[in-house]
C-alpha cells in the first residue's frame, strides 16, 4: 500500500471544510463505501437520519451538509485547546492509503474498514479522525482527515519523517500478515516509489470543489425538488444549465464538459422528464420554416 500525507493549515479553515466535504460526498462511496470516525460527537445520529431519508436526495443533501458542519466545528473546538500558539500551525492532516487495482477483489468494504481502523491506531491513537473509502479511480483508496492535536488535551500530534516511515512499515507488515495482497506490496525503505504516486498526489492537491458529477446531481435535485408534479419539463432543466442527451429518441442523461452522465446512475428516472414543450417548439420552428419558404416562392 502507498501512504501519503498533506497538512491542512489552521489559518486556512476553509481547506479543512473542503477536504471533509470532498471525502464525504464522493459519489461512488454511497453504494460500496463507509464513513468511519473517532471522537466526533453526535455523528451516529446523522448516519441514522441518512438511512431514514432513503431515496429523498434533497433531504440527504441537507443532512450531509449538517454532518460536515458538525465535524468542522468539532475539529475547530478541539484546536481551540492548543496550549502553544503558532502562526503556521496545522489543524489537521489529509492522508491517503492506496492499493493496486489488481488487489481490488481482495478488498471488500469490511476489509477496508479494518485497514482504516488499524491505520488510525498506528498513526495517531488519540487524535480525532474521519475516514472514508473511494472507488472512483481504477484502484481503491482510503481518505483520512486526522486532527493535529490529540482529542481534548491540546497536545500536538506531529510525526518526524522517520516516525511516519515506521508507521508505513508497520502497515506494510500488517498487510502481508493479514491481508495477503500480492500487488500492493511496497518497499518503504526505497527513496522513490512510483506505483500510484500521480493519482495520490492529485487527490491530495484537491481544492475541495465538487466534482462535475456532484454539481450536476445537485442541480437535478434542486430542479426536481421545485416541481410538485410527476413530470419535469425539459425547459426547466435547461434553465438550470443542464444539457440533456438522448438515445433512440429518449432522454437518458446529462452532457458534462468531457463526459456524459446517465440519469439513472445519478438517482433520477428519465421517464419523469417531459419533452412536450420541446416538441411543440420543434413544430413551431417547422411551421415558421414552411412559411418562410412559401414567402420566398411568392417573391420569385
C-alpha positions in Angstrom: 0.0 0.0 0.0 1.1 3.6 -0.6 0.5 6.1 2.2 0.9 9.9 1.6 0.2 12.9 3.8 -0.5 16.6 3.4 -1.0 19.1 6.2 -4.0 21.4 6.4 -3.1 24.7 8.0 -5.1 26.3 10.8 -5.1 29.7 9.0 -6.9 28.1 6.1 -10.1 26.9 7.8 -12.0 26.6 4.5 -9.4 24.0 3.4 -10.5 21.7 6.3 -14.2 22.1 5.4 -13.5 21.5 1.7 -11.4 18.4 2.4 -14.1 16.8 4.7 -16.8 17.7 2.1 -14.8 16.1 -0.7 -14.2 12.8 1.1 -17.8 12.5 2.3 -19.6 13.5 -1.0 -17.7 11.4 -3.5 -20.4 9.6 -5.4 -19.1 6.1 -5.6 -18.8 5.6 -1.8 -22.6 5.8 -1.4 -23.0 2.3 -2.8 -19.9 0.4 -1.6 -18.1 2.7 0.9 -18.1 3.6 4.5 -17.6 6.6 6.8 -15.6 5.9 10.0 -14.8 8.4 12.6 -13.4 8.7 16.1 -14.2 11.4 18.8 -16.8 13.0 16.6 -19.8 13.6 18.8 -23.3 13.1 17.5 -22.3 11.6 14.2 -24.3 8.4 14.6 -27.4 10.5 14.7 -26.6 11.9 11.2 -26.0 8.4 10.0 -29.4 7.3 11.2 -31.1 10.3 9.5 -29.4 9.5 6.2 -30.8 6.0 6.3 -34.3 7.2 7.2 -34.2 9.7 4.3 -33.5 6.8 1.9 -34.4 7.9 -1.6 -35.1 11.6 -0.7 -32.0 13.1 -2.3 -32.7 16.7 -1.3 -33.1 15.7 2.3 -30.0 13.6 2.2 -28.0 16.5 0.8 -29.3 18.7 3.6 -28.4 16.1 6.3 -24.9 15.6 4.8 -24.2 19.3 4.9 -25.2 19.5 8.6 -23.0 16.5 9.2 -20.0 18.2 7.5 -20.5 21.4 9.5 -20.7 19.4 12.8 -17.4 17.7 12.0 -15.7 21.0 11.1 -16.9 22.7 14.3 -15.6 19.8 16.5 -12.2 20.0 14.8 -12.1 23.7 15.4 -13.3 23.3 19.0 -10.5 20.8 19.6 -8.0 23.2 18.0 -9.0 25.9 20.5 -7.4 23.8 23.3 -3.9 24.3 21.7 -1.5 25.3 24.5 1.2 26.8 22.4 0.0 29.0 19.5 1.9 29.1 16.2 1.2 31.2 13.2 1.7 28.3 10.8 0.2 25.6 12.9 -1.6 22.6 11.3 -5.2 22.0 12.2 -5.3 18.5 10.5 -3.6 16.1 8.1 -5.2 14.7 4.9 -3.7 11.2 4.3 -4.5 8.7 1.6 -3.9 4.9 1.7 -4.0 3.4 -1.8 -3.9 -0.1 -3.2 -3.0 -1.6 -6.6 -6.0 -2.2 -8.8 -5.1 -5.9 -9.2 -5.9 -6.4 -5.5 -9.4 -4.9 -5.7 -11.2 -8.2 -5.4 -9.4 -8.9 -2.1 -10.6 -5.6 -0.6 -14.3 -5.7 0.3 -15.8 -3.0 2.5 -15.3 -4.9 5.7 -11.5 -5.4 5.0 -11.0 -1.7 4.1 -12.8 -0.7 7.3 -10.4 -3.0 9.2 -7.5 -1.2 7.5 -8.8 2.2 8.3 -9.2 1.3 12.0 -5.7 -0.2 12.1 -4.2 2.9 10.5 -6.0 5.2 13.0 -4.5 3.2 15.8 -1.0 3.1 14.3 -0.9 6.7 13.0 -2.4 8.6 15.9 -4.5 6.7 18.5 -5.5 9.8 20.4 -6.5 12.1 17.5 -9.9 12.9 16.0 -10.2 11.1 12.7 -12.6 10.8 9.8 -12.0 8.0 7.2 -13.9 7.2 4.0 -13.3 4.9 1.1 -13.3 6.0 -2.5 -13.6 3.7 -5.5 -13.8 6.2 -8.3 -10.3 5.5 -9.6 -9.1 2.2 -11.1 -7.8 1.4 -7.6 -9.4 1.6 -4.2 -8.1 4.2 -1.7 -9.0 5.4 1.8 -9.1 9.1 2.7 -8.3 10.1 6.3 -8.6 13.5 8.0 -6.6 13.4 11.2 -6.6 16.2 13.9 -3.2 17.8 14.5 -3.9 17.8 18.2 -4.8 14.9 20.5 -8.5 15.0 21.4 -9.3 17.3 24.3 -5.7 17.6 25.6 -4.2 20.3 23.4 -1.1 18.2 22.8 0.3 18.4 19.2 0.5 15.3 17.1 3.4 15.5 14.8 5.5 12.7 13.4 9.0 13.1 12.2 9.9 11.7 8.8 11.4 8.6 10.4 8.3 8.1 12.7 6.0 8.3 9.7 8.1 5.8 7.8 7.8 3.5 10.7 4.0 3.7 10.6 4.2 2.8 6.9 6.4 -0.2 7.6 4.1 -1.4 10.3 1.1 -1.1 8.0 3.0 -3.0 5.3 3.7 -5.8 7.7 0.0 -5.9 8.7 -0.9 -6.1 5.0 1.5 -9.0 4.4 0.5 -10.9 7.5 -3.3 -10.5 7.5 -4.5 -9.3 4.1 -2.5 -11.4 1.6 -2.3 -8.6 -1.0 0.1 -9.5 -3.8 0.3 -6.4 -6.0 0.1 -3.6 -3.3 3.5 -4.5 -1.7 5.8 -1.6 -1.4 9.4 -1.4 -0.1 9.2 1.7 2.0 13.0 1.7 2.5 13.4 3.0 -1.1 13.7 6.7 -1.7 11.2 6.7 -4.5 8.0 4.7 -5.0 6.3 5.3 -8.4 3.2 3.0 -8.1 0.0 5.1 -7.8 2.0 8.3 -6.9 0.4 10.5 -9.6 -3.1 9.6 -8.6 -2.4 10.1 -4.9 -0.8 13.5 -5.5 -3.8 14.6 -7.5 -6.1 13.6 -4.7 -4.1 15.3 -2.0 -3.9 18.5 -4.1 -7.7 18.8 -4.3 -9.2 22.2 -3.6 -12.4 20.8 -2.1 -14.5 21.6 -5.1 -17.4 19.4 -6.0 -16.8 17.1 -8.9 -18.7 17.8 -12.1 -20.9 14.8 -11.4 -21.7 16.2 -7.9 -22.5 19.6 -9.4 -24.9 18.0 -12.0 -26.6 15.9 -9.3 -27.1 18.9 -7.1 -28.7 20.9 -9.9 -31.0 18.0 -10.7 -32.0 17.7 -7.0 -32.9 21.4 -7.0 -35.0 21.2 -10.2 -36.9 18.1 -9.2 -37.5 19.4 -5.7 -39.2 22.6 -7.0 -41.6 20.6 -9.2 -44.6 19.2 -7.4 -45.9 17.3 -10.4 -44.7 13.9 -11.6 -43.3 15.3 -14.8 -40.4 17.8 -15.2 -40.3 19.9 -18.4 -37.1 19.8 -20.4 -37.1 23.7 -20.3 -36.7 23.7 -16.5 -33.6 21.6 -16.8 -32.2 23.9 -19.5 -32.7 26.9 -17.3 -30.6 25.2 -14.6 -27.8 24.9 -17.1 -28.2 21.2 -17.8 -27.7 19.9 -21.3 -29.5 16.6 -21.8 -28.7 14.0 -24.4 -30.9 11.2 -25.8 -30.6 7.8 -27.4 -33.2 6.3 -29.7 -35.4 9.4 -29.2 -35.4 9.0 -25.4 -33.6 11.2 -22.9 -31.1 9.1 -21.0 -28.6 11.5 -19.4 -26.8 14.8 -18.9 -23.9 16.0 -21.0 -20.9 17.1 -19.0 -17.8 19.0 -20.1 -15.9 15.9 -21.3 -18.2 13.0 -20.5 -21.8 12.0 -20.2 -23.7 11.0 -17.0 -26.7 8.7 -17.1 -29.7 9.9 -15.2 -30.3 6.5 -13.6 -26.8 6.4 -12.1 -27.4 9.9 -10.8 -30.5 8.6 -9.0 -33.2 10.1 -11.3 -35.8 8.4 -13.5 -35.5 9.8 -17.1 -39.2 8.9 -17.7 -40.1 11.9 -15.4 -38.7 14.4 -18.0 -41.3 15.6 -20.4 -40.5 16.6 -24.0 -43.9 18.1 -24.7 -42.8 21.8 -24.8 -39.7 20.8 -26.8 -41.8 19.0 -29.4 -44.1 22.0 -29.5 -41.2 24.3 -30.2 -39.9 22.0 -32.9 -43.4 22.1 -34.6 -43.4 25.9 -34.4 -40.0 26.1 -35.9 -41.1 23.8 -38.8 -44.1 25.9 -39.4 -42.0 29.1 -39.5 -39.6 27.5 -41.9 -42.5 26.5 -44.2 -44.0 30.0 -44.1 -40.6 31.4 -44.9 -40.1 29.1 -47.9 -43.6 30.0 -49.2 -42.9 33.7 -48.9 -39.6 33.3 -50.9 -41.5 31.4 -53.6 -44.1 34.2 -53.9 -41.5 36.8 -54.1 -39.9 35.0 -57.0 
